[in-house]
Amino acid sequence: ISAYLREQLTQSLGVKKIEVDTDLLALGLEASTADLIWRLRRDHDLRLYPQELLNYPTLAEMAEFVSNALDQQQDWICNSTCRCGSAGDPFG
């Protein structure tokens, strides 16, 4: 997800390179939050609020948060749609 976020953020913020520890707020993340949220919704069906992303001002922090959110979403989908003994194991 880190590579995906880097690509989306460089496009959205209009910069050429973002390091894992770059201060995204200093680059204008606040103005681009809606665009990033839209991209995450479009590409990953992930629904986030602007403040959630603004709480993670570096690529490394944001990638960890988004990765965890995607994992939780996947767990929720499996638990609500699968009739299985354990999450992700339809035979468990």
C-alpha positions as CSV (number, residue, x, y, z in Angstrom):
1,I,0.0,0.0,0.0
2,S,3.0,2.3,0.5
3,A,3.8,2.3,-3.2
4,Y,0.2,3.0,-4.0
5,L,0.0,5.9,-1.6
6,R,3.3,7.3,-2.8
7,E,2.0,7.3,-6.4
8,Q,-1.4,8.8,-5.5
9,L,0.2,11.5,-3.3
10,T,2.8,12.5,-5.8
11,Q,0.0,13.0,-8.3
12,S,-2.3,14.7,-5.9
13,L,0.3,17.0,-4.3
14,G,2.1,17.7,-7.6
15,V,5.5,16.7,-6.3
16,K,8.1,14.4,-8.0
17,K,9.2,12.4,-5.0
18,I,8.0,11.5,-1.5
19,E,10.1,9.8,1.1
20,V,8.6,7.6,3.8
21,D,9.4,10.3,6.4
22,T,8.4,13.4,4.3
23,D,6.1,15.7,6.2
24,L,3.0,15.5,4.0
25,L,1.3,18.4,5.8
26,A,4.1,20.7,4.7
27,L,3.5,19.6,1.1
28,G,-0.2,20.5,1.3
29,L,-1.9,17.3,2.3
30,E,-4.8,19.2,3.9
31,A,-5.8,20.6,0.5
32,S,-5.4,17.2,-1.2
33,T,-7.1,15.1,1.4
34,A,-10.5,14.9,-0.4
35,D,-8.7,13.8,-3.6
36,L,-6.8,11.0,-1.7
37,I,-10.0,9.8,0.0
38,W,-11.7,9.7,-3.3
39,R,-8.9,7.6,-4.8
40,L,-8.8,5.2,-1.9
41,R,-12.6,4.8,-2.2
42,R,-12.4,4.3,-6.0
43,D,-9.4,1.9,-6.0
44,H,-9.9,0.0,-2.7
45,D,-13.5,0.7,-1.7
46,L,-12.1,2.1,1.6
47,R,-14.1,4.8,3.3
48,L,-12.1,7.2,5.4
49,Y,-12.6,10.6,6.9
50,P,-10.2,13.5,6.3
51,Q,-9.1,13.7,9.9
52,E,-8.1,10.1,9.9
53,L,-5.5,10.7,7.2
54,L,-4.4,14.0,8.7
55,N,-3.5,12.2,11.9
56,Y,-0.7,10.4,10.0
57,P,1.5,13.1,8.4
58,T,4.2,10.9,6.9
59,L,4.0,8.2,4.2
60,A,5.1,5.5,6.6
61,E,2.5,6.4,9.2
62,M,-0.3,6.8,6.7
63,A,0.6,3.5,4.9
64,E,0.5,1.6,8.2
65,F,-2.9,3.2,9.1
66,V,-4.4,2.5,5.6
67,S,-3.0,-1.1,5.6
68,N,-4.6,-1.7,9.0
69,A,-7.9,-0.2,7.8
70,L,-7.9,-2.4,4.7
71,D,-7.2,-5.5,6.9
72,Q,-10.1,-4.5,9.2
73,Q,-12.4,-4.0,6.2
74,Q,-11.4,-7.4,4.8
75,D,-12.0,-9.1,8.2
76,W,-15.4,-7.4,8.4
77,I,-16.4,-8.5,4.9
78,C,-15.4,-12.1,5.6
79,N,-17.1,-12.2,9.0
80,S,-20.3,-10.8,7.6
81,T,-20.4,-12.8,4.4
82,C,-18.7,-16.1,5.2
83,R,-20.4,-18.7,7.2
84,C,-17.2,-20.1,8.5
85,G,-15.6,-21.1,11.8
86,S,-12.8,-18.7,11.6
87,A,-12.3,-15.5,9.6
88,G,-11.0,-16.3,6.1
89,D,-11.3,-20.1,6.4
90,P,-14.5,-21.2,4.8
91,F,-13.9,-24.8,5.9
92,G,-13.0,-23.9,9.6
